Amino acid sequence: MEFLNFYIGAAACFLAWVGLRLTLILLPTGTEKAKKRKEKAARFIRKVTIGLAISFVILVLVGTGFLMRRWMIHHEEETVKRVLRESQSYELILYTNPKEFKRNQLELYWVSVEQGGKTAKDIECAVKRLLLEGRYYGKDSRVESFDFDSVSINGDNATAETRESWHLPLYSATDGIQISDRRAEQSWKAKYYLRRINGKWLIEDTTLPYKKGPPC
């Protein structure tokens, strides 16, 4: 990690100062000439100490700055992961009871349609399609695995790539019988595009396989 190089440099400055101090302590003082040599060495070491101290402080501060930056990036990456995991589980809830869907529910995790949110529009269409077809997702719907291949953050924009497996049984709203013409086990790779709005990460677009067509 790059910040370790600065801490190693700071440690080298400290060790260099310790070495100089030990050298000064070990210098003999038995003769007048030796005493003068030691006084001269002491003056030199005082000057060098100032330079080493300045270098030590600079290296520690720069290393700490890199460390804080790395921590902040890691924190934002973990926040993006959390938002994606929570949003996908929450999206299932919308599909298990499509009759109760309200557009403002999407404000929790998605960029609004008015602000250019494509995924919010896709979800709204998916709910309408379930109602049109008389179907709903079973309450036993669940995520089997949700793994991240990458998370990239650039300012207020983020991109994440995932590998996902889901158990998504569909039921008829008429008789509550599971629909057999669609496999419950689904898996795919997906890419998510997020935008930070007012300090909150929201999903703007995704490559998830939303079905296109009527009623949207």
C-alpha positions in Angstrom: 0.0 0.0 0.0 1.3 3.4 -1.0 0.8 5.0 2.4 3.2 2.5 4.0 6.1 3.9 2.0 5.7 7.2 3.7 5.6 5.6 7.2 8.7 3.6 6.3 10.4 6.8 5.2 9.4 8.4 8.6 10.8 5.4 10.5 14.0 5.7 8.5 14.3 9.4 9.5 13.8 8.4 13.2 16.3 5.6 13.0 18.8 8.0 11.3 18.4 10.4 14.2 18.8 7.7 16.8 22.0 6.6 15.0 23.4 10.1 15.0 22.6 10.5 18.7 24.3 7.2 19.5 27.3 8.2 17.5 27.6 11.5 19.4 27.2 9.8 22.7 30.0 7.3 21.8 32.5 10.0 20.7 35.4 10.1 23.0 36.1 13.2 25.1 39.4 12.3 26.8 41.4 15.1 25.2 40.8 18.7 24.4 40.9 18.0 20.7 38.3 15.2 21.1 36.0 17.5 23.1 36.1 20.1 20.3 35.4 17.4 17.8 32.4 16.3 19.8 31.1 19.8 20.2 31.4 20.3 16.4 29.6 17.0 15.8 26.8 18.1 18.3 26.2 21.3 16.4 26.1 19.4 13.1 23.6 16.9 14.6 21.4 19.7 15.9 21.1 21.0 12.3 20.5 17.6 10.8 17.9 16.9 13.5 15.8 19.9 12.4 15.8 18.5 8.8 15.0 15.0 10.0 12.2 16.3 12.2 10.7 18.3 9.3 11.0 15.3 7.0 9.5 13.0 9.7 6.4 15.2 10.2 5.9 15.7 6.4 6.1 11.9 5.7 3.7 11.1 8.6 1.2 13.7 7.5 1.3 12.7 3.8 1.1 9.0 4.8 -1.9 9.7 7.1 -3.5 11.7 4.2 -3.2 8.7 1.9 -4.4 6.4 4.6 -7.5 8.6 5.3 -8.2 8.8 1.5 -8.0 5.0 1.2 -10.3 4.6 4.2 -12.8 7.0 2.8 -12.8 5.2 -0.6 -13.3 1.9 1.2 -16.1 3.3 3.2 -17.9 4.6 0.1 -17.4 1.3 -1.6 -18.9 -0.5 1.3 -21.8 2.0 1.3 -22.4 1.3 -2.4 -22.4 -2.4 -1.8 -24.9 -2.1 1.1 -27.2 0.1 -1.0 -27.2 -2.5 -3.8 -27.8 -5.4 -1.5 -30.6 -3.6 0.4 -32.2 -2.2 -2.8 -32.5 -5.6 -4.5 -34.1 -7.2 -1.5 -36.5 -4.2 -1.2 -37.3 -4.5 -4.9 -38.5 -8.1 -4.3 -41.0 -6.7 -1.7 -42.5 -4.4 -4.3 -43.1 -7.4 -6.6 -44.6 -9.6 -3.9 -47.5 -7.1 -3.4 -47.7 -5.1 -6.6 -51.2 -3.8 -5.8 -49.8 -1.8 -2.9 -47.0 -0.2 -5.0 -46.5 3.6 -4.7 -44.0 5.5 -6.8 -42.6 7.3 -3.8 -41.3 3.9 -2.5 -38.6 4.1 -5.2 -37.1 7.2 -3.6 -35.4 5.0 -1.0 -32.9 3.5 -3.3 -33.4 4.8 -6.9 -32.9 8.1 -8.8 -36.4 9.3 -9.6 -37.8 9.2 -13.1 -37.9 13.0 -13.0 -34.2 13.1 -12.4 -33.4 10.7 -15.2 -33.6 7.4 -13.2 -33.9 4.7 -15.8 -34.1 1.8 -13.3 -36.9 3.5 -11.4 -38.9 3.5 -14.6 -38.1 -0.1 -15.3 -39.3 -1.1 -11.8 -42.5 0.8 -12.2 -43.1 -0.9 -15.5 -42.3 -4.3 -14.0 -45.0 -3.7 -11.3 -47.5 -2.6 -13.9 -46.7 -5.7 -16.0 -47.3 -8.0 -13.0 -50.7 -6.4 -12.4 -51.6 -6.6 -16.1 -50.7 -10.3 -16.3 -52.3 -11.1 -12.9 -49.1 -12.3 -11.3 -46.9 -11.6 -8.3 -43.7 -12.8 -6.8 -44.0 -15.4 -4.0 -43.0 -14.3 -0.4 -40.5 -17.1 -0.6 -38.5 -15.1 -3.2 -35.0 -14.6 -2.0 -31.4 -13.9 -3.0 -29.2 -17.0 -3.1 -25.9 -15.2 -3.7 -25.0 -11.6 -4.4 -21.2 -11.2 -5.1 -19.3 -8.2 -6.3 -16.7 -8.4 -9.1 -15.8 -4.7 -8.8 -16.8 -1.3 -7.4 -15.5 1.9 -9.0 -16.2 5.4 -7.6 -15.5 8.6 -9.5 -16.7 11.7 -7.6 -20.5 11.4 -7.3 -20.8 8.5 -9.7 -20.2 4.8 -9.0 -20.2 1.6 -11.0 -20.5 -1.9 -9.6 -20.4 -5.3 -11.3 -22.1 -8.3 -9.7 -22.8 -12.0 -10.0 -26.2 -12.9 -8.7 -28.4 -15.9 -8.1 -32.1 -15.6 -7.1 -35.0 -17.8 -6.2 -38.0 -16.0 -7.9 -41.2 -18.1 -8.1 -44.1 -16.4 -9.8 -47.7 -17.0 -8.7 -51.1 -16.4 -10.3 -53.1 -13.6 -8.6 -56.3 -15.5 -9.5 -55.7 -18.8 -7.7 -52.4 -18.4 -6.0 -50.9 -21.3 -7.9 -47.2 -21.1 -8.9 -46.7 -20.4 -12.6 -44.8 -23.3 -14.2 -43.8 -21.6 -17.5 -41.0 -19.7 -15.8 -38.0 -21.1 -13.9 -37.8 -19.9 -10.3 -34.0 -20.2 -10.2 -32.5 -17.2 -12.0 -28.9 -16.1 -12.2 -27.1 -13.3 -14.1 -24.2 -10.9 -14.2 -25.2 -7.2 -13.8 -23.8 -3.8 -13.9 -25.1 -1.0 -11.7 -24.7 2.8 -12.2 -25.2 4.9 -9.1 -25.3 8.6 -8.5 -24.8 10.4 -5.2 -27.5 13.0 -4.6 -27.4 15.1 -1.4 -24.9 12.7 0.1 -27.0 9.6 -0.6 -26.1 6.8 -3.2 -29.0 6.0 -5.5 -29.3 3.6 -8.4 -29.6 5.4 -11.7 -29.4 2.6 -14.3 -28.5 -1.1 -14.5 -28.1 -3.9 -17.0 -30.5 -6.1 -15.1 -32.7 -8.1 -17.5 -35.9 -6.2 -17.1 -38.5 -7.4 -19.6 -39.3 -4.7 -22.2 -42.7 -4.1 -23.8 -46.3 -3.4 -22.7 -47.5 -1.6 -20.7 -44.5 0.7 -20.9 
